[in-house]
Amino acid sequence: MAVDRDAERVLELVQLSGRPPYETLTPPEARALFLAGREVLTPDPEPVAEVRELLPQRHDGGVVPVRLYRGITADAGKILPVLVYFHGGGWVIGNLETHDSLCRHLANAARCVVVSVDYRLAPEHKFPAAVEDCFFATSWVAEQAQALGIDRDRVAVGGDSAGGNLAAVVSLLARDREAPRLCFQALLYPAVDCSMTHPSHERFAEGYLLTRPTMLWFYGHYLRGPADVEDWRASPLRAADLSGVAPALVLTAGNDVLCDEGEAYADRLQQQGALMQLRHFPDQIHGFLTMGKIVRAAEPALEEVVAALRTAWGAV
């Protein structure tokens, strides 16, 4: 598969840097490396109208830190739609800082509120801790809509990679529990099947940034054991029924180990009436949306995500 020239440059820079594979590091070391990489690849953060650090408290006494962004392009005092966003990083790495620039951009471009969720990471907190945190945070945002200045009827979820997995799972949980009511899910090159049996896991096993060994390392830290692979909260592609979930945008990259499972998920959503759009970028690599400092295709791709969000919110 052809690779976009800017994406090729990213791959070359990673190789020249001598960056060790994540699977050769401890989770804390990998987190530091991932954050450092964001500084090289991610565009400078845009100013927004408001940033708030909030600490919603779970029923067990723990907290799930979230960061709220209000877009600078939004009308002052207006009740806005909201995107609850779950960062990528294989459930092991990534945090509010690694996706700060992306969330600011989405808040401004979509004229909305974005709430970024700092869910618990593995291996310190195994599956399903991240799922529990993300569903709790989404429910809390909907419950606190008036205080947060958001429209409870226009709540969307989204995420990239592992965050896309969590967004898909939260959408299924929201359907099953009949709350919170979601109007959209943005699944950006999502991981949706922990079995890693789709052909793209072999086609792009090495050399394309996210490798098969790295995915095995992520799952090894995230899952409690082999039985979790069959649990739809870890592998939403294995859910018995996808009907009735919020309309979805599924975005995939052609040179990505996760490509085929993402497209399989989109196929099932379409068959069961929940797919809004599948957008495939054949010459891109995993993670390109947060590489806008180098990958010029990132910004127009993000504008397509923004357009899908605004269409979904306008339909409510």
C-alpha positions as CSV (number, residue, x, y, z in Angstrom):
1,M,0.0,0.0,0.0
2,A,1.3,3.5,-1.0
3,V,2.3,5.7,1.9
4,D,1.7,9.5,2.0
5,R,5.0,11.3,1.7
6,D,4.5,13.2,5.0
7,A,3.7,9.9,6.8
8,E,6.9,8.4,5.3
9,R,8.8,11.3,6.8
10,V,7.4,10.5,10.2
11,L,8.4,6.9,9.8
12,E,11.9,8.0,8.8
13,L,12.2,10.4,11.7
14,V,11.2,7.7,14.2
15,Q,13.8,5.4,12.7
16,L,16.6,8.0,12.7
17,S,15.8,9.0,16.3
18,G,16.6,5.5,17.5
19,R,13.4,5.5,19.5
20,P,13.1,2.1,21.3
21,P,10.0,0.1,20.7
22,Y,7.4,0.6,23.4
23,E,7.4,-3.1,24.1
24,T,11.1,-2.9,25.3
25,L,10.2,-0.3,27.9
26,T,8.4,-0.1,31.2
27,P,5.0,1.6,31.1
28,P,6.3,4.7,32.8
29,E,9.2,4.9,30.3
30,A,6.8,4.4,27.4
31,R,4.5,7.2,28.7
32,A,7.3,9.6,28.8
33,L,8.5,8.7,25.3
34,F,4.9,9.0,23.9
35,L,4.5,12.5,25.4
36,A,7.9,13.6,24.0
37,G,6.9,12.3,20.6
38,R,3.7,14.4,20.7
39,E,5.8,17.6,21.1
40,V,7.5,16.8,17.8
41,L,4.5,15.8,15.8
42,T,1.5,17.7,17.2
43,P,0.6,21.2,16.2
44,D,1.0,24.0,18.7
45,P,-2.1,24.2,21.0
46,E,-4.7,26.7,19.8
47,P,-6.2,29.3,22.3
48,V,-9.7,28.4,23.4
49,A,-12.3,30.4,25.2
50,E,-12.1,28.3,28.4
51,V,-10.2,25.4,29.9
52,R,-11.4,23.9,33.2
53,E,-9.9,21.0,35.2
54,L,-12.6,19.0,36.9
55,L,-12.6,16.0,39.2
56,P,-15.9,14.1,39.0
57,Q,-16.1,11.6,41.9
58,R,-17.0,8.0,41.3
59,H,-19.4,6.2,43.7
60,D,-16.4,4.3,45.1
61,G,-14.7,7.5,46.1
62,G,-12.2,7.6,43.3
63,V,-12.0,10.5,40.9
64,V,-11.9,10.6,37.1
65,P,-10.1,13.8,36.1
66,V,-11.4,15.5,33.0
67,R,-10.4,18.7,31.1
68,L,-13.2,20.8,29.6
69,Y,-12.5,23.0,26.6
70,R,-15.0,25.6,25.3
71,G,-14.3,26.6,21.7
72,I,-13.2,30.1,21.1
73,T,-15.4,30.3,18.0
74,A,-18.6,29.5,20.1
75,D,-21.0,32.3,21.1
76,A,-20.4,33.5,24.6
77,G,-23.0,32.1,27.1
78,K,-24.5,29.8,24.5
79,I,-25.5,26.2,25.4
80,L,-23.2,24.1,23.3
81,P,-23.1,20.5,22.1
82,V,-20.4,18.4,23.7
83,L,-17.9,15.8,22.5
84,V,-16.6,13.5,25.3
85,Y,-13.2,12.4,24.1
86,F,-11.1,9.4,25.1
87,H,-7.4,9.6,24.2
88,G,-5.4,6.8,22.4
89,G,-2.4,5.0,23.7
90,G,-3.2,1.4,23.9
91,W,-4.9,1.8,27.4
92,V,-1.3,2.0,28.7
93,I,0.1,5.4,27.6
94,G,-1.3,8.8,26.7
95,N,-3.0,11.4,28.9
96,L,-4.7,14.8,28.8
97,E,-1.5,16.4,27.7
98,T,-0.8,14.1,24.7
99,H,-4.2,15.0,23.2
100,D,-4.5,18.6,24.4
101,S,-3.8,20.1,20.9
102,L,-6.3,17.8,19.2
103,C,-9.1,18.6,21.7
104,R,-8.5,22.3,21.4
105,H,-8.7,22.1,17.6
106,L,-12.0,20.1,17.8
107,A,-13.5,22.5,20.3
108,N,-12.7,25.5,18.0
109,A,-13.5,24.0,14.7
110,A,-16.8,22.3,15.8
111,R,-17.8,25.3,17.9
112,C,-18.5,23.0,20.9
113,V,-17.4,21.9,24.3
114,V,-14.9,19.0,24.4
115,V,-14.4,17.1,27.6
116,S,-11.2,15.0,27.6
117,V,-11.2,12.1,30.0
118,D,-8.1,11.0,32.0
119,Y,-9.2,7.4,32.5
120,R,-7.2,4.9,34.6
121,L,-4.3,3.2,32.7
122,A,-3.0,-0.3,32.6
123,P,-1.2,-2.3,33.9
124,E,-1.8,-0.4,37.2
125,H,-5.6,-0.6,36.4
126,K,-6.6,-3.6,34.3
127,F,-9.7,-4.0,32.1
128,P,-12.4,-3.0,32.7
129,A,-11.2,0.1,34.7
130,A,-10.9,2.3,31.6
131,V,-14.3,1.3,30.4
132,E,-15.8,2.1,33.8
133,D,-14.1,5.5,34.0
134,C,-15.2,6.5,30.4
135,F,-18.8,5.5,30.9
136,F,-18.9,7.2,34.3
137,A,-17.4,10.4,32.8
138,T,-19.9,10.4,29.9
139,S,-22.8,9.9,32.3
140,W,-21.5,12.7,34.6
141,V,-21.2,15.1,31.7
142,A,-24.8,14.5,30.7
143,E,-26.0,14.8,34.3
144,Q,-24.1,18.0,34.8
145,A,-25.2,19.5,31.4
146,Q,-26.8,22.6,32.9
147,A,-23.9,23.4,35.2
148,L,-21.4,22.8,32.3
149,G,-23.3,24.9,29.8
150,I,-23.9,22.1,27.4
151,D,-26.9,20.6,25.6
152,R,-27.8,17.3,27.2
153,D,-29.5,16.3,23.9
154,R,-26.4,16.8,21.9
155,V,-23.8,14.5,23.6
156,A,-21.3,12.7,21.4
157,V,-18.4,10.4,22.3
158,G,-15.2,9.9,20.3
159,G,-11.6,8.7,20.5
160,D,-8.6,7.5,18.6
161,S,-7.2,4.0,18.7
162,A,-7.7,2.6,22.2
163,G,-9.9,5.7,22.7
164,G,-12.0,4.6,19.7
165,N,-12.4,1.3,21.4
166,L,-13.6,3.0,24.5
167,A,-16.0,5.2,22.6
168,A,-17.5,2.2,20.8
169,V,-18.0,0.4,24.1
170,V,-19.5,3.4,25.9
171,S,-22.0,3.8,23.0
172,L,-23.0,0.1,23.5
173,L,-23.3,0.6,27.3
174,A,-25.4,3.7,26.8
175,R,-27.7,1.9,24.5
176,D,-28.1,-1.0,26.9
177,R,-28.6,1.2,30.0
178,E,-30.8,3.7,28.1
179,A,-28.6,6.5,29.4
180,P,-26.9,8.7,28.7
181,R,-28.5,9.5,25.4
182,L,-25.8,9.8,22.8
183,C,-26.3,11.3,19.3
184,F,-23.0,10.4,17.7
185,Q,-19.8,8.4,18.0
186,A,-16.5,9.2,16.3
187,L,-14.3,6.1,16.1
188,L,-10.9,7.1,14.8
189,Y,-8.8,4.1,13.7
190,P,-10.3,2.2,16.5
191,A,-9.2,-1.1,18.1
192,V,-12.3,-3.3,18.2
193,D,-11.1,-6.9,18.4
194,C,-8.5,-8.0,20.9
195,S,-7.9,-11.3,19.0
196,M,-5.7,-9.6,16.5
197,T,-6.7,-12.1,13.8
198,H,-7.6,-9.7,11.0
199,P,-5.2,-9.8,8.0
200,S,-4.0,-6.2,8.5
201,H,-2.2,-7.4,11.7
202,E,0.0,-9.4,9.5
203,R,0.3,-7.0,6.5
204,F,1.5,-4.2,8.7
205,A,3.1,-6.2,11.5
206,E,6.4,-4.2,11.4
207,G,7.6,-0.8,10.1
208,Y,4.4,1.2,10.3
209,L,4.8,2.9,13.7
210,L,2.1,0.8,15.5
211,T,3.4,-2.8,15.2
212,R,2.1,-6.2,16.1
213,P,4.6,-6.6,18.9
214,T,3.5,-3.3,20.4
215,M,-0.2,-4.3,20.2
216,L,0.6,-7.5,22.0
217,W,2.4,-5.5,24.6
218,F,-0.6,-3.2,25.0
219,Y,-3.1,-6.1,25.3
220,G,-0.8,-7.9,27.7
221,H,-0.9,-5.0,30.1
222,Y,-4.6,-4.1,29.6
223,L,-6.4,-7.5,29.7
224,R,-6.6,-9.6,32.8
225,G,-6.3,-12.9,30.8
226,P,-7.3,-14.7,27.6
227,A,-11.0,-14.8,28.5
228,D,-11.2,-11.0,28.2
229,V,-10.6,-11.2,24.5
230,E,-14.2,-12.6,24.1
231,D,-15.7,-9.8,26.3
232,W,-17.4,-7.3,24.1
233,R,-16.4,-4.5,26.5
234,A,-12.8,-5.2,25.4
235,S,-13.7,-6.4,21.8
236,P,-16.8,-4.5,20.7
237,L,-16.7,-6.2,17.3
238,R,-17.7,-9.3,19.3
239,A,-20.9,-7.7,20.6
240,A,-24.0,-9.8,19.7
241,D,-25.9,-6.8,18.4
242,L,-24.8,-3.3,17.3
243,S,-28.3,-2.0,16.4
244,G,-29.6,0.9,18.3
245,V,-26.3,2.6,19.0
246,A,-25.6,6.2,18.2
247,P,-24.8,6.9,14.5
248,A,-21.1,6.5,13.9
249,L,-18.2,7.9,11.8
250,V,-15.5,5.2,11.5
251,L,-12.2,6.5,10.2
252,T,-9.4,4.1,9.1
253,A,-5.9,4.4,7.8
254,G,-4.7,2.1,5.0
255,N,-1.2,1.3,6.5
256,D,-2.4,0.3,10.0
257,V,-2.6,-3.0,11.8
258,L,-6.1,-1.9,13.0
259,C,-7.4,-1.1,9.5
260,D,-9.3,-4.4,8.8
261,E,-11.0,-4.7,12.2
262,G,-12.2,-1.0,12.0
263,E,-13.7,-1.6,8.6
264,A,-15.3,-4.8,9.8
265,Y,-16.9,-2.8,12.6
266,A,-18.2,-0.3,10.1
267,D,-19.6,-3.1,8.0
268,R,-21.6,-4.4,11.0
269,L,-22.8,-0.9,12.0
270,Q,-24.0,-0.4,8.4
271,Q,-25.8,-3.8,8.3
272,Q,-27.5,-2.9,11.6
273,G,-28.5,0.6,10.7
274,A,-26.0,2.7,12.8
275,L,-23.3,3.7,10.4
276,M,-23.3,7.4,9.4
277,Q,-20.0,7.3,7.4
278,L,-16.9,5.2,6.8
279,R,-13.9,7.3,5.8
280,H,-10.8,5.4,4.7
281,F,-7.4,7.1,4.1
282,P,-5.5,4.5,2.1
283,D,-2.1,6.2,2.2
284,Q,-2.0,7.0,5.9
285,I,-0.6,5.4,9.0
286,H,-2.0,4.9,12.4
287,G,-2.1,8.0,14.5
288,F,-1.8,10.5,11.6
289,L,-4.6,12.8,13.0
290,T,-2.3,13.9,15.8
291,M,0.7,14.5,13.5
292,G,-0.4,17.7,11.9
293,K,3.0,19.4,12.5
294,I,4.4,17.1,9.8
295,V,1.4,15.3,8.1
296,R,-0.5,17.9,6.2
297,A,-3.4,15.5,5.5
298,A,-4.2,15.6,9.2
299,E,-6.1,18.9,9.2
300,P,-8.4,18.2,6.3
301,A,-9.1,14.8,7.8
302,L,-10.0,16.4,11.1
303,E,-12.3,18.8,9.2
304,E,-14.2,15.8,8.0
305,V,-14.6,14.7,11.6
306,V,-15.8,18.2,12.5
307,A,-18.3,18.1,9.7
308,A,-19.7,14.8,10.8
309,L,-20.1,16.1,14.3
310,R,-21.9,19.2,13.2
311,T,-24.2,17.2,11.0
312,A,-25.1,14.9,13.9
313,W,-25.7,17.8,16.2
314,G,-27.8,19.6,13.6
315,A,-30.0,16.6,13.2
316,V,-31.0,16.6,16.9
